[in-house]
Amino acid sequence: MAQDTCVLPDREIEALVASGAIRTDTPLDEGQVQPASLDLRLAEDAYRLRASFLPGKDRTVAEMLQEPGIHLHRIDLTQEGAVLETGCVYLVPLQEHLRLPAGIAARANPKSSTGRIDVFTRLVTNRSRAFDEVPTGYSGPLYLEVSPRTFPIMVRPGDRLAQIRFKKKRPDALKEKVVSIDLEPPAGQPAGYRAKHHSGVVDLRGIGAHDAAQFWEPVYPRDGRIVLNPEEFYILVSRETVKVAPNEAAEMAPIAPELGEFRAHYAGFFDPGFGTNTGGSRAVLEVRSRDVPFILEHGQPVAKLIYEPMLAKPAALYGGKGSNYQGQGLKLSKHFRL
């Protein structure tokens, strides 16, 4: 199968910053440029929306926010931060702005730690008719739609919930890898975790500061099988190890979206170098069941990794300083301690 894009590495992203194609309200933070993506930072306010929206081809996001009934109120994030509540939809301006040259497009995704706490994010741009997609030549601000599903979250300016990957057209080959569920853990060990309801606030800057037992309960399979409860959130792990070579980037996608019974992931980007450690790394899956109970069995395929070529090998690969999930098996987000 052929495809027509390659992913820009860290050095090319830094060049976009230097040229003004990526503009920021404040200088980039250390570690903000990843091997194949750029972390996006929240700005100083948020808008509680009445409902999610896309502006469409003729309107900007700012114009939409001025229309009566689109947002309920503005929230200041600059003092001690603010709590974004579950079941609500927020729109947050980002500190990064784009002025992309012709031939460069972009796509956004939640960060791994965002997906593992069941926070749903989507990038919104001016005159957009699709979430998370930034067309070639786009010039304007970026906004992030944020919807906590299980835990309310404490956010502040500069927090990073999403990341953006830049792509350039070039013919090359595409490959895929199917990912299945591991429901045969070692004796006495859980196969996953199910989120508890009404557990308190997750502070996004509280790394290792939250007692996992207050937020999660272990899931133990019976005969290699579990039942997903409707509208419950689970952290599970792939049976296979996942490896992304230095000259590749990968994104996780549903293997059979027509099933509809569950969603297998939120955060889909895998950077070059992921899983190249001794012993390998597995993919952690953020699973949310839909309207009916659904049986998952050991080895059942649930997602696939789509690999894309890099324009060049990144200067820094995943697994270096600041890489929280290299060598992982079943693992909660970095906010929790077991």
Disulfide bonds with the S-S distance in Angstrom:
none
